[in-house]
Amino acid sequence: MKLVVFDVDGTLVDSQHLIVAAQAVAFGEVGLPAPERRIALSVVGLSLPQAFRRLVGDDGPVEELSECYKLAYNRLRIDPDYEEPLFPGMGALVERLHARADVALGIATGKSRRGVDRMLEHLGWTEWFVTTQTADDAPSKPDPAMLAQAMEAAGTSPGTTVMVGDTTFDMAMAVAAGVAPIGVAWGYHRPGALYGSGAVTVVETAPALESLLA
């Protein structure tokens, strides 16, 4: 059995507009200027405290920003202007992988458990993933704990597990866990950075990813 673990934001789901907007609201509420879009997206994949610590430093209002962001995110996500679509081809890819008897699916994400459960229910994927690791279950990426727990839950080993993600945090986590890191080029970190963090390859499209996993 092969375990394929997916990141969510930037890999499965295009959530950039919602993330940037929620960050802008959070920073405004604590009286700070919002980071530019590129910087805002550079921390996607980390759990909220780690993300905001990178943006404002250890002495900044990290807890305040985290709480304001959660409230803003939940408020904005129901606005049609901030829809979070799947990236092209990823829905069909997940469906075909789910149908394969030799593949188990997992998630490792900096999103909350509540957010992941809501996403899976919306997509009709609630029963498709044998393991879902979230910011509520383990230390933030790039700590390997999420992947260690995912492999334990699925009964697989590093040699039969791959991590698919769009950020250097995903690649570094996979390397630390001894798992093959596969980068996707359509997310929030550039391919060169993914290779620099240990990606064995970076794919440009969902069909290319499916061919590689086959």
C-alpha positions as CSV (number, residue, x, y, z in Angstrom):
1,M,0.0,0.0,0.0
2,K,1.2,3.5,-0.9
3,L,0.3,6.5,1.1
4,V,-0.1,9.8,-0.8
5,V,-0.3,12.8,1.6
6,F,-1.5,16.1,0.3
7,D,-1.1,19.6,1.6
8,V,-4.3,21.7,1.2
9,D,-3.8,25.4,0.6
10,G,-1.8,26.0,-2.5
11,T,-1.8,22.3,-3.4
12,L,-5.4,21.1,-3.5
13,V,-7.2,24.4,-3.0
14,D,-6.6,27.8,-4.4
15,S,-7.3,29.8,-1.3
16,Q,-4.9,32.7,-1.9
17,H,-7.5,35.5,-2.2
18,L,-9.2,34.5,1.1
19,I,-5.9,34.2,2.9
20,V,-4.6,37.6,1.8
21,A,-7.9,39.3,2.6
22,A,-8.2,37.7,6.1
23,Q,-4.6,38.7,6.9
24,A,-5.3,42.2,5.8
25,V,-8.3,42.4,8.1
26,A,-6.3,40.9,11.0
27,F,-3.4,43.3,10.6
28,G,-5.9,46.2,10.4
29,E,-7.6,45.2,13.6
30,V,-4.3,45.3,15.5
31,G,-3.2,48.6,13.9
32,L,-0.4,47.3,11.7
33,P,0.0,47.6,7.9
34,A,-0.8,44.3,6.1
35,P,2.1,42.5,4.4
36,E,2.3,42.7,0.6
37,R,0.7,39.8,-1.2
38,R,3.9,37.9,-1.9
39,I,5.0,38.0,1.8
40,A,1.5,37.1,3.0
41,L,1.5,34.0,0.8
42,S,5.0,33.0,1.8
43,V,3.9,31.8,5.2
44,V,1.0,29.6,3.9
45,G,1.5,26.1,5.2
46,L,2.6,27.0,8.7
47,S,0.2,26.9,11.6
48,L,-1.1,30.4,12.5
49,P,1.2,31.3,15.4
50,Q,4.3,30.3,13.4
51,A,3.1,32.2,10.4
52,F,2.4,35.4,12.2
53,R,5.7,35.0,14.2
54,R,7.5,35.1,10.9
55,L,5.6,38.2,9.8
56,V,5.8,40.3,12.9
57,G,8.6,38.7,15.0
58,D,8.5,37.0,18.4
59,D,7.6,40.3,20.2
60,G,4.7,41.1,17.9
61,P,1.0,40.6,18.6
62,V,1.1,37.0,17.4
63,E,-1.9,35.7,19.5
64,E,-4.0,38.7,18.7
65,L,-3.3,38.3,15.0
66,S,-4.1,34.6,15.1
67,E,-7.5,35.2,16.7
68,C,-8.4,38.1,14.4
69,Y,-7.4,36.0,11.4
70,K,-9.6,33.1,12.4
71,L,-12.6,35.4,12.8
72,A,-11.9,37.2,9.6
73,Y,-11.4,33.9,7.7
74,N,-14.6,32.4,8.9
75,R,-16.5,35.6,8.1
76,L,-15.1,36.0,4.6
77,R,-15.2,32.4,3.5
78,I,-19.0,32.6,2.9
79,D,-18.5,35.6,0.5
80,P,-18.6,34.4,-3.1
81,D,-15.8,36.8,-3.9
82,Y,-13.5,34.6,-1.8
83,E,-14.4,31.2,-3.2
84,E,-11.7,28.5,-2.6
85,P,-11.8,26.4,-5.8
86,L,-9.8,23.2,-6.3
87,F,-6.8,23.7,-8.6
88,P,-7.4,22.4,-12.2
89,G,-7.5,18.6,-12.3
90,M,-7.0,18.0,-8.6
91,G,-10.5,16.9,-7.9
92,A,-10.5,14.3,-10.6
93,L,-7.0,13.2,-9.5
94,V,-8.0,12.7,-5.9
95,E,-11.1,10.8,-7.0
96,R,-9.0,8.4,-9.2
97,L,-6.5,7.9,-6.5
98,H,-9.2,7.1,-4.0
99,A,-10.5,4.4,-6.4
100,R,-7.2,2.6,-6.5
101,A,-6.8,-0.4,-4.2
102,D,-3.1,0.2,-3.8
103,V,-3.3,3.8,-2.6
104,A,-4.3,5.3,0.7
105,L,-4.9,9.1,0.9
106,G,-3.8,11.5,3.7
107,I,-3.7,15.2,4.4
108,A,-1.1,17.2,6.3
109,T,-1.9,20.9,6.6
110,G,-1.5,24.0,8.7
111,K,-5.3,24.5,8.6
112,S,-7.4,23.8,11.7
113,R,-9.2,20.5,12.2
114,R,-12.5,22.4,11.9
115,G,-11.4,23.9,8.6
116,V,-10.3,20.6,7.1
117,D,-13.5,18.8,8.2
118,R,-15.6,21.5,6.7
119,M,-13.6,21.3,3.4
120,L,-13.9,17.5,3.2
121,E,-17.6,17.6,3.9
122,H,-18.2,20.3,1.2
123,L,-16.3,18.3,-1.4
124,G,-17.8,14.9,-0.5
125,W,-14.5,13.5,0.6
126,T,-15.2,12.8,4.2
127,E,-14.6,9.1,3.9
128,W,-11.8,9.3,1.4
129,F,-8.8,10.0,3.6
130,V,-7.4,7.5,6.0
131,T,-5.5,10.2,7.9
132,T,-5.9,13.9,8.2
133,Q,-3.2,15.8,10.2
134,T,-3.9,19.4,11.1
135,A,-2.5,22.3,13.1
136,D,-4.6,21.0,16.0
137,D,-2.9,17.5,15.9
138,A,0.9,18.1,15.7
139,P,3.6,20.8,15.7
140,S,3.8,23.1,12.7
141,K,5.6,22.1,9.5
142,P,8.4,21.5,8.9
143,D,8.4,19.3,12.0
144,P,8.0,15.7,10.7
145,A,5.3,14.8,13.4
146,M,2.4,15.1,11.0
147,L,3.9,12.6,8.6
148,A,5.0,10.3,11.3
149,Q,1.4,10.2,12.6
150,A,0.0,9.8,9.1
151,M,2.2,6.8,8.4
152,E,1.3,5.2,11.8
153,A,-2.4,5.7,11.1
154,A,-2.1,4.3,7.6
155,G,0.3,1.5,8.5
156,T,2.9,2.6,5.9
157,S,6.6,3.3,6.0
158,P,8.7,6.2,4.7
159,G,9.6,4.1,1.7
160,T,5.9,3.7,0.6
161,T,4.8,7.3,1.4
162,V,5.0,10.5,-0.6
163,M,4.2,14.1,0.4
164,V,2.7,16.4,-2.2
165,G,2.9,20.1,-1.5
166,D,3.6,23.6,-2.8
167,T,5.8,25.1,-0.1
168,T,9.3,24.6,1.2
169,F,7.7,23.7,4.6
170,D,6.1,20.7,2.9
171,M,9.4,19.6,1.3
172,A,11.4,20.1,4.5
173,M,8.9,18.1,6.5
174,A,9.0,15.2,4.1
175,V,12.8,15.2,4.1
176,A,12.8,15.2,7.9
177,A,10.4,12.3,7.9
178,G,12.3,10.3,5.3
179,V,9.4,10.6,2.9
180,A,9.7,11.4,-0.8
181,P,8.8,15.1,-1.3
182,I,6.9,16.0,-4.5
183,G,6.4,19.7,-5.3
184,V,3.7,21.3,-7.3
185,A,4.4,24.4,-9.4
186,W,1.0,26.1,-9.1
187,G,1.2,27.0,-5.4
188,Y,2.8,29.7,-3.3
189,H,6.5,28.9,-3.4
190,R,8.6,28.8,-6.5
191,P,9.9,25.6,-8.0
192,G,13.5,26.6,-7.4
193,A,12.8,27.0,-3.7
194,L,11.0,23.7,-3.6
195,Y,14.1,21.9,-5.1
196,G,16.3,23.8,-2.7
197,S,14.3,22.3,0.2
198,G,14.6,18.8,-1.0
199,A,11.9,18.2,-3.6
200,V,12.7,15.1,-5.8
201,T,10.7,16.7,-8.6
202,V,8.2,19.5,-9.1
203,V,5.3,18.9,-11.4
204,E,3.5,21.5,-13.5
205,T,0.0,20.0,-13.9
206,A,-2.3,17.5,-12.2
207,P,-2.0,15.0,-15.1
208,A,1.8,15.1,-14.7
209,L,1.4,14.4,-11.0
210,E,-0.9,11.5,-11.7
211,S,1.6,10.0,-14.1
212,L,4.3,10.3,-11.5
213,L,2.2,8.7,-8.8
214,A,1.3,5.8,-11.2
